[in-house]
Amino acid sequence: MPDPAPLIAVNSVVSPAPATLETAALDALHAFIERHPRLFVLTGAGISTDSGIPGYRDDNGAWKRSPPITLQEFLGSESWRRRYWARSMIGWPTVGLAQPNGAHRALAQLDAAQRVGALVTQNVDGLHQRAGSRDVIELHGSIGHVHCLDCGAQYTRASIQPELVARNPAVAGALAEPAADGDAHLDFDGANAFDIPACAACGGMLKPSVVFFGENVPRERVAAASAALDAADAVLVVGSSLMVYSGYRFCAWAQQRGKPVAAINLGKTRADPLLALKVAAPCAATLEALVARLAA
């Protein structure tokens, strides 16, 4: 095929209409992948929206609604904890029943073809693993698990849901629009009654096994991702605005280490000035087309 190098210009942005996806944008992305066969893939909320899980931000990187709960609020206030668990009870089924979409499956295929050196996700939905990706580094943990802050006992989030519903039947029937990561836009005042289950082993406080806003990503996860970045040829960002530093830092580190960064994302990202290539197109359609071309 002709040398596609002219399409891989620094800070190039290809914003295709769906009908032209397989022309300039796909050529550019295909060339990037072929030139950098061992990818560090970083994914965000935008990869899971086709699975019915809402994202946090709009195309400009701004919050769609009020920001999610912080660690300080969760730990410091019974009222905030009641509000969190009430909203979680309503929003959990959206994540618990979600299935991987074409973007997750395409990345699993790239992984199977040994084109992915590491897959690091900012998502907590577990859809990459369900799609077949191996050795996923979950920067922000897993919403599918809950642990006790006192004794460390572990529970599945699915096992907590029936107890939440049984203890709070008046709230369980509420209707609310789903929000990101198992939240819901439920207008619930934490001053109202809501019975939160305690740890069955010790009676301690239960917390979802995710990194809340205001909480640090565990150092061992950051170290593992940093080592994977060292071993990679380039970074591919999929479906992330990178507005949160925990994800953005890998793009900054990649630039410092001389590794190019490409992104597939609708809307602006914090790393736009650092990108060698940006494809402003839907994640699933783009990755599915890429995998089909690589297979051909």
Backbone hydrogen bonds in HBPLUS format (Angstrom, degrees):
<---DONOR---> <-ACCEPTOR-->    atom                        ^
c    i                          cat <-CA-CA->   ^        H-A-AA   ^      H-
h    n   atom  resd res      DA  || num        DHA   H-A  angle D-A-AA Bond
n    s   type  num  typ     dist DA aas  dist angle  dist       angle   num
A0007-LEU N   A0004-PRO O   2.90 MM   3  5.81 160.4  1.94 134.4 139.8     1
A0008-ILE N   A0005-ALA O   2.91 MM   3  5.44 166.0  1.93 123.9 128.6     2
A0012-SER N   A0009-ALA O   3.04 MM   3  5.19 144.6  2.16 135.7 128.2     3
A0011-ASN N   A0275-LEU O   2.87 MM 264  5.26 137.2  2.05 138.4 150.2     4
A0278-LYS N   A0012-SER O   2.99 MM 266  6.35 133.2  2.22 143.2 156.9     5
A0014-VAL N   A0278-LYS O   2.76 MM 264  6.11 169.3  1.77 174.2 177.1     6
A0280-ALA N   A0014-VAL O   2.94 MM 266  6.21 153.3  2.02 143.0 151.7     7
A0020-THR N   A0017-ALA O   2.86 MM   3  5.43 146.2  1.98 119.0 128.8     8
A0021-LEU N   A0018-PRO O   3.28 MM   3  5.15 169.2  2.29 106.1 107.5     9
A0023-THR N   A0020-THR O   3.07 MM   3  5.46 158.8  2.11 121.3 120.9    10
A0026-LEU N   A0021-LEU O   3.16 MM   5  6.08 133.7  2.39 153.0 166.0    11
A0027-ASP N   A0023-THR O   2.87 MM   4  5.91 160.2  1.91 157.8 164.5    12
A0028-ALA N   A0024-ALA O   2.93 MM   4  6.06 162.6  1.96 150.5 154.8    13
A0029-LEU N   A0025-ALA O   2.98 MM   4  6.21 165.6  2.00 152.1 156.0    14
A0030-HIS N   A0026-LEU O   2.80 MM   4  5.81 164.2  1.82 149.9 155.2    15
A0031-ALA N   A0027-ASP O   2.95 MM   4  6.10 161.6  1.98 148.2 153.1    16
A0032-PHE N   A0028-ALA O   3.00 MM   4  6.22 154.1  2.07 144.5 151.8    17
A0033-ILE N   A0029-LEU O   2.96 MM   4  6.25 160.4  2.00 154.2 158.5    18
A0034-GLU N   A0030-HIS O   2.96 MM   4  6.19 161.3  1.99 152.8 158.1    19
A0035-ARG N   A0031-ALA O   2.96 MM   4  6.07 150.0  2.05 146.0 153.8    20
A0036-HIS N   A0032-PHE O   3.06 MM   4  6.17 131.3  2.30 138.5 151.1    21
A0036-HIS N   A0033-ILE O   3.20 MM   3  5.10 132.3  2.44  92.5 105.4    22
A0233-ASP N   A0038-ARG O   2.75 MM 195  5.33 174.6  1.75 158.7 160.7    23
A0039-LEU N   A0115-ARG O   3.05 MM  76  6.19 166.4  2.07 136.4 140.6    24
A0117-GLY N   A0039-LEU O   2.75 MM  78  5.29 140.6  1.90 132.3 145.6    25
A0118-ALA N   A0039-LEU O   3.29 MM  79  6.78 152.2  2.37 155.5 155.3    26
A0040-PHE N   A0234-ALA O   2.89 MM 194  6.14 157.1  1.94 157.1 164.7    27
A0236-LEU N   A0040-PHE O   2.90 MM 196  6.18 157.6  1.95 145.3 149.4    28
A0041-VAL N   A0118-ALA O   2.88 MM  77  6.15 168.9  1.89 166.3 163.0    29
A0120-VAL N   A0041-VAL O   2.76 MM  79  6.04 169.1  1.77 175.7 172.6    30
A0042-LEU N   A0236-LEU O   2.92 MM 194  6.23 159.8  1.96 146.0 151.1    31
A0238-VAL N   A0042-LEU O   2.84 MM 196  6.19 158.6  1.88 155.4 159.4    32
A0043-THR N   A0120-VAL O   2.99 MM  77  6.52 151.9  2.07 148.4 157.5    33
A0122-GLN N   A0043-THR O   2.92 MM  79  6.13 163.6  1.95 151.5 156.0    34
A0044-GLY N   A0238-VAL O   3.05 MM 194  6.47 144.2  2.19 157.4 157.7    35
A0047-ILE N   A0044-GLY O   3.11 MM   3  6.08 167.9  2.12 130.1 132.9    36
A0048-SER N   A0045-ALA O   3.02 MM   3  5.57 152.0  2.10 116.1 124.1    37
A0046-GLY N   A0239-GLY O   2.73 MM 193  3.90 138.7  1.90 146.6 138.1    38
A0051-SER N   A0048-SER O   2.96 MM   3  5.19 153.1  2.04 106.2 114.9    39
A0053-ILE N   A0048-SER O   3.40 MM   5  5.82 160.2  2.45 146.1 141.2    40
A0052-GLY N   A0049-THR O   3.01 MM   3  5.18 157.9  2.06 109.9 113.1    41
A0064-LYS N   A0056-TYR O   2.94 MM   8  6.03 159.8  1.98 160.2 154.0    42
A0058-ASP N   A0062-ALA O   2.85 MM   4  5.55 150.9  1.94 152.0 160.7    43
A0061-GLY N   A0058-ASP O   2.93 MM   3  5.31 165.3  1.96 118.6 121.9    44
A0268-LYS N   A0059-ASP O   2.86 MM 209  6.13 142.8  2.00 175.7 164.6    45
A0074-PHE N   A0070-THR O   3.03 MM   4  6.32 163.8  2.06 152.2 156.6    46
A0071-LEU N   A0213-PHE O   2.87 MM 142  6.09 151.9  1.95 164.5 168.3    47
A0075-LEU N   A0071-LEU O   2.94 MM   4  6.10 169.5  1.95 159.2 161.1    48
A0076-GLY N   A0072-GLN O   2.96 MM   4  5.73 146.9  2.07 137.9 147.3    49
A0081-ARG N   A0077-SER O   3.05 MM   4  6.38 154.8  2.12 146.1 153.4    50
A0082-ARG N   A0078-GLU O   2.94 MM   4  6.20 157.1  1.99 149.3 155.0    51
A0083-ARG N   A0079-SER O   3.03 MM   4  6.28 158.7  2.08 145.5 151.5    52
A0084-TYR N   A0080-TRP O   2.82 MM   4  6.06 157.8  1.87 148.6 155.0    53
A0085-TRP N   A0081-ARG O   2.96 MM   4  6.16 175.2  1.97 158.1 157.7    54
A0086-ALA N   A0082-ARG O   2.94 MM   4  5.99 153.9  2.01 147.5 154.9    55
A0087-ARG N   A0083-ARG O   3.12 MM   4  6.23 166.4  2.14 148.4 151.8    56
A0088-SER N   A0084-TYR O   2.83 MM   4  6.02 154.2  1.89 149.3 158.1    57
A0089-MET N   A0085-TRP O   2.87 MM   4  5.92 151.6  1.95 140.9 147.3    58
A0090-ILE N   A0086-ALA O   3.41 MM   4  6.70 151.5  2.49 141.3 147.1    59
A0091-GLY N   A0087-ARG O   2.88 MM   4  6.05 154.1  1.94 148.2 156.7    60
A0092-TRP N   A0088-SER O   2.75 MM   4  5.44 147.9  1.85 151.7 154.1    61
A0094-THR N   A0091-GLY O   3.15 MM   3  5.83 139.5  2.32 120.4 129.6    62
A0095-VAL N   A0092-TRP O   2.97 MM   3  5.52 126.9  2.26 117.9 129.9    63
A0096-GLY N   A0092-TRP O   2.81 MM   4  5.89 178.1  1.82 163.6 164.2    64
A0097-LEU N   A0093-PRO O   2.94 MM   4  5.62 153.2  2.01 140.4 143.9    65
A0098-ALA N   A0095-VAL O   3.15 MM   3  5.06 150.0  2.24 100.0 109.1    66
A0105-ARG N   A0101-ASN O   3.06 MM   4  6.38 166.9  2.08 158.9 163.0    67
A0106-ALA N   A0102-GLY O   2.88 MM   4  5.93 151.6  1.96 140.7 148.7    68
A0107-LEU N   A0103-ALA O   3.10 MM   4  6.31 159.9  2.14 147.9 152.2    69
A0108-ALA N   A0104-HIS O   3.03 MM   4  6.30 150.3  2.12 145.3 154.0    70
A0109-GLN N   A0105-ARG O   2.96 MM   4  6.26 145.1  2.08 143.8 153.3    71
A0110-LEU N   A0106-ALA O   2.95 MM   4  6.31 152.9  2.02 147.4 154.9    72
A0111-ASP N   A0107-LEU O   2.86 MM   4  6.06 149.3  1.95 143.3 152.2    73
A0112-ALA N   A0108-ALA O   2.89 MM   4  6.14 157.1  1.94 143.9 149.7    74
A0113-ALA N   A0109-GLN O   2.98 MM   4  6.19 139.8  2.14 140.5 151.3    75
A0115-ARG N   A0110-LEU O   2.94 MM   5  5.34 167.5  1.95 162.1 158.9    76
A0114-GLN N   A0111-ASP O   2.90 MM   3  5.04 156.8  1.95 111.4 115.1    77
A0137-ILE N   A0119-LEU O   2.98 MM  18  6.32 168.1  1.99 158.9 162.6    78
A0121-THR N   A0137-ILE O   2.97 MM  16  6.29 163.3  2.00 159.3 163.9    79
A0139-LEU N   A0121-THR O   3.01 MM  18  6.05 143.4  2.14 157.6 168.8    80
A0143-ILE N   A0124-VAL O   2.90 MM  19  5.28 167.1  1.92 135.1 139.2    81
A0130-ARG N   A0126-GLY O   3.24 MM   4  6.53 158.9  2.29 146.8 153.0    82
A0131-ALA N   A0127-LEU O   2.96 MM   4  6.07 135.8  2.16 139.4 150.3    83
A0131-ALA N   A0128-HIS O   3.18 MM   3  5.10 129.1  2.45  92.0 105.5    84
A0133-SER N   A0128-HIS O   3.05 MM   5  5.52 156.0  2.11 154.9 147.8    85
A0132-GLY N   A0129-GLN O   3.04 MM   3  5.15 146.7  2.15 100.4 110.6    86
A0141-GLY N   A0138-GLU O   3.18 MM   3  5.14 169.7  2.19 107.7 110.4    87
A0211-VAL N   A0140-HIS O   2.84 MM  71  4.73 150.3  1.93 123.8 127.3    88
A0142-SER N   A0209-SER O   2.88 MM  67  5.64 143.0  2.02 152.1 147.1    89
A0145-HIS N   A0142-SER O   3.36 MM   3  5.88 161.5  2.40 113.9 114.7    90
A0157-ARG N   A0144-GLY O   2.82 MM  13  4.85 172.1  1.83 117.8 118.0    91
A0209-SER N   A0145-HIS O   2.83 MM  64  5.41 175.9  1.83 137.5 136.8    92
A0146-VAL N   A0155-TYR O   2.84 MM   9  5.07 162.5  1.87 148.2 148.2    93
A0155-TYR N   A0146-VAL O   2.76 MM   9  5.07 154.7  1.83 161.8 159.5    94
A0147-HIS N   A0207-LYS O   2.93 MM  60  5.61 168.2  1.95 156.8 157.3    95
A0207-LYS N   A0147-HIS O   2.92 MM  60  5.61 158.6  1.96 158.2 164.7    96
A0148-CYS N   A0153-ALA O   2.90 MM   5  5.22 146.1  2.02 145.6 155.1    97
A0152-GLY N   A0148-CYS O   3.01 MM   4  4.73 134.2  2.23 118.6 129.8    98
A0149-LEU N   A0205-MET O   2.86 MM  56  5.66 167.6  1.88 171.1 173.1    99
A0159-SER N   A0156-THR O   3.15 MM   3  5.34 132.3  2.39  98.9 110.8   100
A0160-ILE N   A0157-ARG O   3.08 MM   3  5.20 138.1  2.26 100.8 112.6   101
A0161-GLN N   A0157-ARG O   3.26 MM   4  6.54 140.9  2.42 148.4 158.2   102
A0164-LEU N   A0160-ILE O   3.04 MM   4  6.34 156.8  2.10 156.2 163.5   103
A0165-VAL N   A0161-GLN O   3.02 MM   4  6.27 165.1  2.04 160.1 163.4   104
A0166-ALA N   A0162-PRO O   2.90 MM   4  6.04 161.1  1.94 144.9 150.5   105
A0167-ARG N   A0163-GLU O   3.00 MM   4  6.06 153.7  2.07 147.1 153.3   106
A0168-ASN N   A0164-LEU O   3.08 MM   4  6.11 131.9  2.32 140.2 152.2   107
A0168-ASN N   A0165-VAL O   3.25 MM   3  5.22 134.9  2.47  95.0 107.1   108
A0171-VAL N   A0168-ASN O   3.15 MM   3  5.65 136.7  2.34 111.3 121.7   109
A0172-ALA N   A0168-ASN O   3.00 MM   4  6.09 148.6  2.10 152.1 162.0   110
A0174-ALA N   A0171-VAL O   2.98 MM   3  5.47 167.5  1.99 123.4 125.7   111
A0185-HIS N   A0177-GLU O   2.83 MM   8  5.38 172.3  1.84 165.3 166.8   112
A0179-ALA N   A0183-ASP O   2.91 MM   4  4.81 157.7  1.96 127.8 120.4   113
A0183-ASP N   A0180-ALA O   3.15 MM   3  5.67 152.2  2.23 116.7 124.8   114
A0188-PHE N   A0186-LEU O   2.86 MM   2  5.55 127.5  2.14 109.5  93.4   115
A0192-ASN N   A0189-ASP O   2.84 MM   3  5.69 166.3  1.86 128.6 133.0   116
A0199-CYS N   A0204-GLY O   2.96 MM   5  5.01 163.0  1.98 140.8 145.0   117
A0203-GLY N   A0199-CYS O   2.77 MM   4  4.50 142.2  1.91 126.6 135.4   118
A0210-VAL N   A0208-PRO O   2.78 MM   2  5.54 142.1  1.92  99.9  90.9   119
A0215-GLU N   A0212-PHE O   2.99 MM   3  5.35 144.9  2.11 137.1 135.2   120
A0221-ARG N   A0218-PRO O   3.05 MM   3  5.59 132.4  2.28 111.1 122.8   121
A0222-VAL N   A0218-PRO O   3.29 MM   4  6.71 160.3  2.33 151.9 157.4   122
A0223-ALA N   A0219-ARG O   2.85 MM   4  6.05 159.7  1.89 151.6 157.6   123
A0224-ALA N   A0220-GLU O   2.98 MM   4  6.08 155.2  2.04 138.0 144.5   124
A0225-ALA N   A0221-ARG O   2.97 MM   4  6.19 160.5  2.01 149.7 154.9   125
A0226-SER N   A0222-VAL O   2.85 MM   4  6.01 154.1  1.91 148.0 155.8   126
A0227-ALA N   A0223-ALA O   2.97 MM   4  6.17 157.2  2.02 148.1 153.4   127
A0228-ALA N   A0224-ALA O   3.04 MM   4  6.27 151.7  2.12 141.5 149.5   128
A0229-LEU N   A0225-ALA O   2.89 MM   4  6.16 147.0  2.00 144.8 154.1   129
A0230-ASP N   A0226-SER O   3.05 MM   4  6.36 151.3  2.14 144.6 151.6   130
A0231-ALA N   A0227-ALA O   3.23 MM   4  6.54 143.0  2.37 140.0 149.1   131
A0232-ALA N   A0229-LEU O   3.12 MM   3  5.12 152.0  2.20 101.9 110.4   132
A0235-VAL N   A0260-PRO O   2.94 MM  25  6.32 165.8  1.96 159.2 163.9   133
A0262-ALA N   A0235-VAL O   2.90 MM  27  6.23 162.0  1.93 152.9 157.4   134
A0237-VAL N   A0262-ALA O   2.80 MM  25  6.17 168.1  1.81 153.8 156.2   135
A0264-ILE N   A0237-VAL O   2.81 MM  27  6.18 155.6  1.86 156.4 163.1   136
A0239-GLY N   A0264-ILE O   2.88 MM  25  6.17 174.3  1.88 171.3 172.0   137
A0270-ARG N   A0241-SER O   2.76 MM  29  6.17 155.3  1.82 163.2 164.7   138
A0247-GLY N   A0244-VAL O   3.18 MM   3  6.00 152.1  2.26 122.2 127.6   139
A0248-TYR N   A0244-VAL O   3.17 MM   4  6.32 175.9  2.17 152.3 153.6   140
A0249-ARG N   A0245-TYR O   2.93 MM   4  5.64 164.1  1.95 152.0 151.9   141
A0250-PHE N   A0247-GLY O   3.21 MM   3  6.00 147.9  2.31 119.7 125.7   142
A0251-CYS N   A0248-TYR O   2.92 MM   3  5.45 132.9  2.15 114.6 126.9   143
A0252-ALA N   A0248-TYR O   3.17 MM   4  6.56 158.2  2.22 152.6 159.2   144
A0253-TRP N   A0249-ARG O   2.75 MM   4  5.96 158.8  1.79 150.6 156.9   145
A0254-ALA N   A0250-PHE O   2.88 MM   4  5.91 149.0  1.98 132.5 141.5   146
A0255-GLN N   A0251-CYS O   3.04 MM   4  6.31 157.3  2.09 146.2 151.0   147
A0256-GLN N   A0252-ALA O   3.10 MM   4  6.39 157.7  2.15 145.6 151.7   148
A0257-ARG N   A0253-TRP O   2.92 MM   4  6.16 138.6  2.09 144.8 156.5   149
A0257-ARG N   A0254-ALA O   3.10 MM   3  5.04 125.3  2.41  92.4 106.9   150
A0259-LYS N   A0254-ALA O   2.81 MM   5  4.94 173.0  1.82 148.9 146.5   151
A0258-GLY N   A0255-GLN O   3.15 MM   3  5.10 163.8  2.18 104.4 108.0   152
A0276-ALA N   A0261-VAL O   2.78 MM  15  5.57 161.0  1.81 156.8 163.6   153
A0263-ALA N   A0277-LEU O   2.92 MM  14  6.40 144.6  2.04 143.7 155.0   154
A0279-VAL N   A0263-ALA O   2.76 MM  16  6.15 166.7  1.78 165.1 169.5   155
A0265-ASN N   A0279-VAL O   3.10 MM  14  6.46 146.5  2.22 143.1 153.3   156
A0272-ASP N   A0269-THR O   3.28 MM   3  5.38 167.6  2.30 109.8 110.2   157
A0274-LEU N   A0271-ALA O   2.74 MM   3  5.28 149.9  1.83 124.0 134.0   158
A0275-LEU N   A0272-ASP O   3.27 MM   3  5.39 157.2  2.33 107.7 114.1   159
A0281-ALA N   A0279-VAL O   3.08 MM   2  5.69 126.0  2.38 105.6  90.4   160
A0286-THR N   A0282-PRO O   3.17 MM   4  6.12 158.7  2.22 146.4 152.8   161
A0287-LEU N   A0283-CYS O   2.93 MM   4  6.04 173.4  1.93 160.0 161.8   162
A0288-GLU N   A0284-ALA O   2.90 MM   4  5.90 162.0  1.93 154.2 159.8   163
A0289-ALA N   A0285-ALA O   3.10 MM   4  6.12 157.3  2.15 139.2 145.2   164
A0290-LEU N   A0286-THR O   2.94 MM   4  6.17 152.6  2.02 145.2 153.5   165
A0291-VAL N   A0287-LEU O   2.91 MM   4  6.10 166.4  1.93 152.4 154.8   166
A0292-ALA N   A0288-GLU O   3.03 MM   4  6.21 157.7  2.08 145.1 151.4   167
A0293-ARG N   A0289-ALA O   3.01 MM   4  6.24 154.2  2.08 144.8 151.5   168
A0294-LEU N   A0290-LEU O   2.90 MM   4  6.18 162.7  1.93 155.3 160.2   169
A0295-ALA N   A0291-VAL O   2.89 MM   4  6.04 156.1  1.95 148.6 155.1   170
A0296-ALA N   A0292-ALA O   3.05 MM   4  6.24 144.0  2.18 139.1 148.4   171
A0296-ALA N   A0293-ARG O   3.11 MM   3  5.04 120.3  2.48  92.2 107.2   172
